Amino acid sequence: MGKKKDSRQVAKLPKLECCESRTKCGRCPLRMLKEGTLPEGYTVRKRKLVRVDGKKVTKKKLAKAA
């Protein structure tokens, strides 16, 4: 028989700040913004991940949003 696919899919969380490397890593907030894979309510300003409503970004809240 074939293998079952895992129904849960782990979302990649963006880094809190871009590392500014030439080749953008898989979790780069700039790359995720361009692809449209950033969680709802988040954007990037000055290479840092920020919330649209102006509140502080925490890893706990980011994990919930993703």
WOMOUR-V971135 format. One record per residue. PSI is psi in degrees with one decimal (* if undefined). NEAR is the number of other C-alpha atoms within 12 Angstrom. D_LAST is the distance of its C-alpha to the last C-alpha in whole Angstrom. Layout:
psi->PSI near->NEAR d_last->D_LAST
psi->PSI near->NEAR d_last->D_LAST
This chain:
psi->160.7 near->3 d_last->33
psi->166.7 near->4 d_last->30
psi->146.6 near->5 d_last->27
psi->144.1 near->7 d_last->24
psi->143.2 near->7 d_last->21
psi->124.3 near->7 d_last->18
psi->-25.3 near->6 d_last->16
psi->138.4 near->7 d_last->13
psi->122.6 near->8 d_last->11
psi->124.8 near->10 d_last->9
psi->137.8 near->17 d_last->6
psi->124.7 near->20 d_last->8
psi->139.3 near->28 d_last->7
psi->154.4 near->36 d_last->9
psi->161.5 near->31 d_last->13
psi->-20.3 near->28 d_last->14
psi->142.0 near->23 d_last->17
psi->138.0 near->26 d_last->18
psi->-2.1 near->21 d_last->21
psi->24.2 near->17 d_last->23
psi->154.8 near->14 d_last->24
psi->-46.8 near->10 d_last->26
psi->113.9 near->12 d_last->24
psi->131.8 near->18 d_last->20
psi->171.6 near->19 d_last->18
psi->-22.4 near->21 d_last->15
psi->11.7 near->25 d_last->13
psi->125.9 near->30 d_last->15
psi->-31.3 near->33 d_last->13
psi->-44.3 near->33 d_last->16
psi->-41.5 near->27 d_last->16
psi->-35.0 near->28 d_last->12
psi->-44.4 near->28 d_last->14
psi->-39.6 near->13 d_last->17
psi->-15.9 near->13 d_last->15
psi->23.7 near->16 d_last->13
psi->7.2 near->23 d_last->9
psi->146.3 near->32 d_last->8
psi->155.4 near->26 d_last->5
psi->138.2 near->19 d_last->8
psi->4.7 near->23 d_last->10
psi->149.8 near->32 d_last->10
psi->-180.0 near->32 d_last->13
psi->130.1 near->28 d_last->16
psi->129.0 near->17 d_last->19
psi->44.9 near->14 d_last->22
psi->16.4 near->21 d_last->20
psi->144.8 near->22 d_last->17
psi->128.0 near->34 d_last->14
psi->160.0 near->31 d_last->14
psi->147.9 near->22 d_last->13
psi->-36.9 near->16 d_last->15
psi->-2.4 near->11 d_last->17
psi->-2.7 near->13 d_last->18
psi->166.6 near->14 d_last->17
psi->141.4 near->17 d_last->16
psi->124.6 near->25 d_last->13
psi->153.5 near->18 d_last->12
psi->-34.0 near->16 d_last->10
psi->-47.7 near->11 d_last->10
psi->-33.9 near->18 d_last->9
psi->-40.1 near->26 d_last->6
psi->-37.5 near->19 d_last->5
psi->-40.1 near->16 d_last->5
psi->-32.6 near->20 d_last->4
psi->* near->19 d_last->0
